[in-house]
Amino acid sequence: MLGRSLFSEAWFQWGAILVIGFPLSAILLGEIIRRLERRNNRFVRPVRLLRNVFLPLAVAVLFMQRVLELRSGDSPSMVVQVAGTLAAVLGLAVLLSLVREFLTAGGEYNLFSQAPRLLVDIARVALLFVGSLAILSMIWGLSITGTFAALGLGGLVFGLAMQDTLASLMGGIAILSEKPFVVGDWIDIDGVEGKVTDINWRTVRIRNRQEDLIVVPNIVFGTKLIINNSRPELDHIEVVNLGFSYDDPPNKVRAMLTEVIRGTPHLVPESEVDIRCVSYDDFSIGYQVYLRMESFDIMPTVRSHFMTRIWYAAKRHEITIPFPIRTLHNYDAGALPTEEQPELVQRRVRALSGSTIPESVAETLANEQLLSEETDRTTDANHILTFAAGELLQVEGGGSRGLGLILSGTAVGLNKANEVVTLTKGEVFGEQSMLGTKPNLLTIRALTDVEAVIISGTAVDNIARVNITFADEIQGIVQSRRAAVSRIKPADSPEEPNGAKPTSRRSRS
């Protein structure tokens, strides 16, 4: 009877639980600690604190309250309340330590280091606040309802006094939720550029390229435009504006800039070269170069390398970087001597002698008197013309403007999109002009920048009268190109009889 009544007592039951449970819990936690130590696990410290400090103190509090039943009236005694508070605080510390170790378990790139400090601070304060309320309610018996009412009134007064600070706090929460940038990103906010080094309760700290620390209140980010130079990709495209002389052909400038880009370090390998001709300014042609680099961090270094190499490359390629000046020319267009173009054509054509055309033909084509008779500034005839790579010098099936002669560069002759012949310095095109109204047999497209002279039909007739072998040379070119076209596709039109010389547009009487 006595034993049965003893087992029914609450203090005896709690005593038995503590006597059996405490050693078993200590043994279990000790085994966990040994396993964690063998693995060199970071959870060893909080688990050891749990076994060596929190567990004995919690057992002591339960023993005093449940077994010894130390009370002061209807409430636990002061000793029990103080010991319980101490145990609860230690338990909260162990919980925070476990949470921290869990968040930092990923090494250098863990969840704790990637999250802004604002989130970490809010989570820590929230846990402390909830734990404090639990201690006040469960151990000291305070009414949580009254506490919340007091906090509400105090919060109203506090909010009115701290409007700007709370606005920055809300801005920090918005930054945290939307994540327009994170620590390590390069941003531009209201003209301030720098690398984000910290995000906290009230401010974002930015370090600019001069190593100055800039503190920006979070409230600013809700009202200003934010440019994130590190998102969505780490690669950054820097636009460089340049100007070169009007005397330098754009394709020559493009080739030089491409060479410099390929030799500039820290640009993304195999990235597409993007060079644009954008303007004709007072003293130069404007270009934009788009440099795709590995990251925004190295932008000043890459830009410096690129701009330095531009100067040396321009010198090598004899490309002029003009001074910012404006030159005014006053002239009477009607007073320009018509002999200027024929003299230039004569000199350039004569320079071809002995290269790809016979010397006698070159001398005849360079006949200044014949060219001067038909030079007209209102047409292309007998003038040196410049074509960019990709432009058409003549169109298949169209009428010929005259006999063309390549002075420099390379072009290709196409028939129905099939390559027939490659034209280089000293070779002719537009030979159909000597066959009366025959349409062009080929489309001539420039492969590089090309300089050519178009000799008018009248000048061609004059040249044919002076040099009897000239027509034979052109006839040979016509036949060879027709043969090349026929090997690709049967000719659509009947050819001239073999051996027949082409007739000129004008009567040779």
Secondary structure, DSSP 8 states (H G I E B T S, - for coil): -HHHHHHT-HHHHHHHHHHHHHHHHHHHHHHHHHHHHHTT-TTHHHHHHIIIIIHHHHHHHHIIIIIS--EETTEE-HHHHHHHHHHHHHHHHHHHHHHHHHHTTTGGG-HHHHS-HHHHHHHHHHHHHHHHHHHHHHTS---HHHHHHHHHHHHHHHHHHTHHHHHHHHHHHHHHHH-S--TT-EEEETTEEEEEEEE-SSEEEEE-TTS-EEEEEGGGGGTS-EEETT-S-S-EEEEEEEEE-TTS-HHHHHHHHHHHHHH-TTB-TT---EEEEEEE-SSSEEEEEEEEES-GGGHHHHHHHHHHHHHHHHHHTT-----S--------GGGS-TTHHHHHHHHHHHTTBTTTB-HHHHHHHT-HHHHHHH--TTSSBTSEEEE-TT-EEE-TTS---SEEEEEES-EEEEETTEEEEEE-TT-EE-GGGGGTT---SSEEEESS-EEEEEE-HHHHHHHHHH-HHHHHHHHHHHHHHHHHHHHHS--SS----TT-----SS---
